[in-house]
Amino acid sequence: MTAAVARTRGLVKRYGKLAAIDGVDVEFAENRIYGLLGRNGAGKTTLMQLLTGQIFADGGSVEVFGRSPVERGDVLRRLCFIAESQRYPEGFTPAHVFSVAPWYFENWDADFASRLIADFALPLRRPIKKLSRGQLSVVGVVVGLASRADLTFFDEPYLGLDAVARQIFYDRLLTDYAEHPRTVVLSTHLIDEVAGMLEHVVLIDRGRILLDQDADELRGSATAVAGPAAAVDAFAADYTIIGRERLGGLASVTIDGRLDAAARARAAHSGLELAPVSLQQLVVHLTGDDLANPDAPNRREAA
């Protein structure tokens, strides 16, 4: 079995009466690309901050490389966390950031960083405070990739990038990951863009793990059924429904699970249309409020 580089057990983090992380058990294995998904405020950033020793837990345990990450230099040198709004010292330029990076990351690759700087046409001598949002995102991307940290977290630092620049990021990440495997955790709302890269998905909602499953198992694990409302309701009566839409006499439901050949034939006979559900659509259905509250029985439990 693949070894875990990080794990939590019964992890809790509260802010006043709010449990931002509420009894989370999760593991991240070595040399895999994870998608840490969820809505704004679901607990993604808090979980990553706990795993990287930036904040203290109120309950449960955190282990990274077999130890607590809090104030452990030997652990922290193997970690990289790139935040959505990464902050740098006043007066720094990108050149300053990259010159001090080797002090913090034991696997830092300066040649790779230089290639990335050229790929993104990043101005090295411009003050950080005068960079555009996209250029500031590039600084974080370069650090995150060139650090080659054994465990790297990207908390949506690439939202400032345009579509072309994001594709460069994805391409460079996959190419370098193939040559230098490590554990990468991508927290993103651009799910459709990264879906093909992900090997495992962790979905968090209201501070709890809603889904923890291999990406290959998730692909095609739900089916959309559309057609006349009465026919859709009759067909779907025996299935678990995780999404439902209705417009006049037409309806569409999302069924949790794959349909066998007999079910597909029955749907065709009833004049219904079947379609696969993308990972992004699945996340929307599982974390949306269109069906019921988060404890409703028709929501998936964590795998």
N, C-alpha and C positions, 0 to 999 in steps of 0.2 A: 504494500500500500504506500501511496505517496505521503511523505511526512508533512505534518502541519508546521508552518512557520509562525502562525499566530492562532490563538484560540481564546475564547471567553467562556465563562461559566456563570450563569445567573447574574450577568452584569447589569448594574443599575447606576444611572446618573440622573439626579434630580436637580431642578432649578425651582426652588420654592415648592409648590404643590405639584408642579409638572414633572412627570417622569419622562425625560427625553429619551432615555434608554431604560427599558422595563423588563429585566430578567432575560437578557439576550444570551443564548448559547450559539456560537458560530465558530467555524474554523476556516482558515485560509491555508491551502496546501502549497507546497513549494512548486515553483515553475509552472504556474497557471495564470491565465488572464481572467480576472473576475469583473463582473459588472455589479456594482453596488447601487441598486436602483430604489427609487421611492420619490414621493412628492416632496415639495418644499416643507421643511419642518418635520419630516418623518423621523429624523435622527441619524442621517447618514454622516454628516460632518462631525457630530458628537461622537459617534462610534469610532471614526478615524482618529479623532483627537485623543480618545482614550487608548487606542492601540499604539499611538505614537508618543504616549507619555506626556502630552501637553496639558491634560487635565486629570484630576483624580476621580476615581470611581467612588460612589456612595455605597456600593455593595457588590458582591460577586468578585470574580477574579479576571485578570488579564495576563496572558503570557505571550511573549514574543521571543522567538528563538529560545523557548524554555524558561524565560525569566520575565520579571516585571520590567516594562520599558521605562518606568519613572526613574529619572536621574541615573541611568545606567549607560555610560558612554560607550561600552562595548556593544550594547544593543542599538543605541541610537545611530552609531556610525554605519549600521547596516540598513537603516531606514531612510526613506525620503518621502516627505509629505508636501505636495504642491497644492496650495489652497486656491480657491476661486479668486480671491482678492489678496494675493500674496503681497506682503509688505517688505520693504527693504530699507536700510539705513538712509537717513536724509543725506543727500549729496552724492549717493552712489550712482554709478553708471553701470550698464550691463557688463562692461569690462571688469569693474570691481567685483561684481557678483561672481563672475566665472573665475577670477583670480583667487578668491577665497574658498571656492567650492571644494577644492581638494582637502582643505582642513577638516571638512565635515563628512566627506564621503570617501571611504577607503577604496572604492572601485572607480573613482572618477576617471573618465577618459577624455583628455584635453583635445585629442585629434578628432574624436567623434563630435565634441562640442563645436569645434571649428567648422566642421562640415555642416552641422545643423545651422550655425549662424549664417553661413553662406546660403544654405537652402532657403532660409526665411528672410534673407537680406536685412538682418537686424543691425541697426546703427549702434556700434559698441561704445562710442564716446558721448552719446547724448544722455543728459541726466535722466534718471528713472522718472522723475516727476514730470518730465516733458515728453515722455513716450505716449503714443496712442494706446488705447485699450488693447488693440491687437498686438502691438509690439510688446506691451507688458506681459501679455499671455505667452508670447514667444519666449521671453526670458524664463518663465516657469517651465515651459515645455523643454527647453534646452537643458535646464538643471535636472528635471525629472528623468529625461532620457539618458543624458551623459553621466549621471551619477551611477548608473548601473547598480543601484542599491538592490540588495537581496529581496527587499519588500518595498515597493514603491506605490504610493497613493496619489492619484490625480483627482482632486476635488473640483471638477469642472473648470480647470484653469484655461481651457482653450475656447471658452465661449466668445471671447473677443476676436477670434480668428474667423476669416471668411471661409467659404466652402473649399477653396483651393488650398489654403493654408492648413485647414483641418485635415484634408486628405493627405497632405505631406506628413503631418504628424502621425496619422494612422499607418501610412506606408513605412515610415522610419521606425516606428514602434514595432511593427510586425517583423520587419527585416532584422532589426537588432535583437529582438526577442528570440528569433530562430537561432542566431549565432551565440547569444549570451542569455540563456534562459534565466528567468527570475520570476518572482510573484508580482504581478501588476494588478492593482485594483482601480478601476475606472468608475467614478461616481459621475453620472451624467443624466441629463434629460434628453439628449440626442440619441435615443435608444435605437432607432432604425439605422442610424449611421454606424453604430458600433456593434450591432447585433451579430454580424458575421465574424467578429473578432473574438467574441466572448466564449470562454470554455465553461464557465460556471456563473450562475446568477444568484445573487442574494438580494431579496426584495424586503425592504423594511417599511413598516407603516405604523405610525403612532408609537414608535419606540420598540416595536416587536417585530421579530422575523416572521414574515408572512410566507416566504418561499426561499428555499435553499436547495438548488437543484442544478444538475449538469445542463448546459445549454442545449446539447443535442437531444436530451429527453424533453426539453420544453418546446423545441421547434415542432410545430404540428400537433401539440398536445391539446389544442382547443380548436373547435370548428364553429364557424359562423353559418347559421341557417336562416335564409330569408325567403319571404314569399307572402301569400295571403295569411292574415293574422290567425284565422281559425286553423288552417293547415299547419302553420308553424307551432301553435300552441299544442295541437294534438300530437305532432311528431315529438316535441320536446318534453312531453309530460313525464317521461320515464328517465330523464337525464338531469344532471346537476347543471343549473344555469348560473353563469357568472356575469352575464351581461344581457340587457334587454332594451330594445328600442321599438317604438311603435309610431307610425305615421298614417293616420286614417285607417284604411283597411289592410295596410301592409305592416309587417312586423319582421324584426330580426332578433335572433337570440344567439348568444355565444355559449356553446356547450363545452363543459369541461371534460375533455377526453377525446380520443380518436374514435372515429366511426368505422365499423367494419363494413365489408362489402354488402351484407344484407341490409344494413341501415342506410347505406348510400343508395341502394336500389329502391328502398321504400321511400326515401326522400324524393328521388327522381320521379317515381310514380305519382307522388303527391304534388308535383310541379314546383318543388322547392329548389332553391339554389344553395350550393354548399361552397364555402371558401375557407382557406386556411387563415388562421389568426396570427398576425405578426407578434413578435415579442412586445413591441410597444403597445399594441392593442390589448394584449393580455395584461400588461401592467396597469393600464388604464382601467380595465374592468375589475381587476382585483383590488385596486386601491380607491376606486371611485365610490360615490354614494348613490348610484342609480338603483341599487337593489335593496340595501338594508344597512344596518349598523355593522361595525367591524366584527361583531361576534355572531353575525347571522350564520346559519348552518350552510348556506350555499356558497360561502367563501372557502377557498382552498386553505387547508392547514399547511404549515411548513413541512416540507418533505423531510 
